[in-house]
């Protein structure tokens, strides 16, 4: 059962008795020529204009940002200190491992040269 994708009328959610919603995106080549076939589930009718969609997006962002649980300044400071300490620890650790491996390779090279008699 295909629905009409014409640009006549506002976006209206489908009723409960209307059956299953259409797929989120149509197959390649479907939809009006030159237009994207992607539709949100349960929405029929014409697509809203650019400025209407942008305003709705910004409104949704503002509403979502009100729900965000922001950390306190103390939490941010403590987390920052932990990150700096961890970075310093791993920097020193990796430097020591690198120097140790370089020392072992140099000593192994010297031992092999001594064993083979080449200088």
Order of alpha helices (4+ residues) and beta strands (2+ residues): beta-beta-alpha-alpha
